[in-house]
């Protein structure tokens, strides 16, 4: 075996090692990318769902404050409002303080709307719930952006 054969074998061995290292790196990177994309997609769906539920909860609660609707329609709206409240609560983290603040605001809004004279406190409670949810969703959106950029 001559020196040319040794150089060729060494070149093949180095190429093989570099190819294996590149394959391992690509597999790890792809796995992480798939994970980040899955989490990001799930979190975006969660953000959209929570936004829709809170906005619908606010709209239904506002409609309920108008006591001119017929009793059968009112019963339907009460069921819808309570269902939305439970959906909102189930979307929130039970140990996070900001999540629990939104839960408290939504529950308080329902309690205010159930009172006979809710016209005074209800608009401010709805605005407070809307603003708190908006700030919370903006924070979550920024978190999604940072994760998707690898930060």
C-alpha positions in Angstrom: 0.0 0.0 0.0 1.5 3.3 -1.1 1.3 6.8 0.2 -1.5 7.6 -2.3 -3.6 4.8 -1.0 -3.1 5.9 2.6 -4.1 9.5 1.7 -7.2 8.2 -0.1 -8.2 6.0 2.8 -7.6 8.9 5.3 -9.7 11.2 3.1 -12.5 8.7 2.9 -12.4 8.2 6.7 -12.5 11.9 7.4 -15.4 12.4 4.9 -17.3 9.6 6.6 -16.7 11.1 10.1 -17.8 14.6 8.9 -20.9 13.1 7.2 -21.9 11.2 10.3 -21.4 14.3 12.5 -23.5 16.4 10.0 -26.2 13.7 10.1 -26.4 13.7 13.9 -26.4 17.6 14.0 -29.2 17.7 11.3 -31.3 15.2 13.2 -31.0 17.1 16.5 -31.7 20.4 14.8 -34.8 19.0 13.0 -36.2 17.5 16.1 -35.9 20.7 18.0 -37.4 22.7 15.1 -40.4 20.3 14.9 -40.8 20.6 18.7 -40.7 24.4 18.6 -43.1 24.5 15.7 -45.6 22.2 17.4 -45.5 24.2 20.6 -45.8 27.5 18.7 -48.7 26.3 16.7 -50.5 25.0 19.8 -49.9 28.2 21.7 -51.2 30.3 18.8 -54.4 28.1 18.7 -54.7 28.6 22.5 -54.3 32.4 22.2 -57.0 32.5 19.5 -59.4 30.3 21.4 -59.0 32.3 24.6 -59.4 35.6 22.8 -62.6 34.3 21.1 -64.0 33.0 24.3 -63.4 36.2 26.3 -64.8 38.4 23.6 -67.9 36.2 23.2 -68.3 36.2 27.1 -68.2 40.0 27.1 -70.7 40.2 24.2 -73.1 37.7 25.8 -72.8 39.4 29.2 -73.5 42.8 27.6 -76.6 41.3 25.9 -77.8 39.9 29.2 -77.6 43.4 30.8 -80.3 44.4 28.4 -83.3 43.0 30.3 -85.7 43.4 27.4 -84.9 40.1 25.8 -87.6 37.3 26.1 -87.2 34.8 28.9 -86.4 31.8 26.7 -83.6 33.9 24.9 -82.4 35.0 28.3 -82.1 31.4 29.6 -80.1 30.6 26.5 -77.8 33.5 27.0 -77.2 32.6 30.6 -76.3 29.1 29.6 -73.9 30.4 27.0 -72.3 32.9 29.3 -71.7 30.3 32.1 -70.3 27.8 29.5 -67.9 30.5 28.2 -66.9 31.4 31.8 -66.0 27.7 32.4 -64.1 27.5 29.1 -62.1 30.6 30.0 -61.2 29.3 33.4 -60.2 25.9 32.0 -57.8 27.7 29.5 -56.0 29.4 32.3 -53.1 28.1 34.5 -54.5 27.4 38.0 -51.2 28.5 39.7 -50.2 31.6 37.7 -51.2 34.9 39.3 -51.9 36.7 36.0 -54.1 33.8 34.8 -55.9 33.8 38.2 -56.5 37.5 37.9 -58.4 37.0 34.6 -60.4 34.2 36.2 -61.3 36.5 39.1 -62.3 39.3 36.8 -64.5 37.0 34.7 -66.1 35.5 37.8 -66.7 39.0 39.2 -68.2 40.1 35.9 -70.7 37.3 36.0 -71.6 38.1 39.6 -72.1 41.7 38.8 -74.2 40.9 35.7 -76.5 38.6 37.9 -77.4 41.6 40.1 -80.6 43.4 39.4 -78.9 46.8 39.2 -75.7 45.9 37.2 -75.8 48.8 34.8 -73.4 50.9 37.0 -70.6 48.4 37.7 -70.9 46.1 34.7 -69.3 48.3 31.9 -66.2 49.0 34.0 -65.9 45.3 34.9 -66.1 44.3 31.3 -63.5 46.8 30.2 -61.2 45.7 33.0 -61.6 42.1 31.9 -61.0 43.0 28.3 -57.9 45.1 29.0 -56.4 42.5 31.4 -57.0 39.7 28.8 -55.5 41.9 26.0 -52.3 42.6 28.1 -52.0 38.9 28.9 -52.4 37.8 25.3 -49.9 40.3 24.2 -47.4 38.9 26.7 -48.1 35.4 25.4 -47.7 36.5 21.8 -44.3 38.0 22.6 -43.4 34.7 24.2 -44.4 32.8 21.1 -42.3 35.2 18.9 -39.2 34.8 21.1 -39.5 31.0 21.2 -40.0 30.8 17.4 -36.8 32.9 16.9 -34.9 30.6 19.2 -34.5 33.0 22.2 
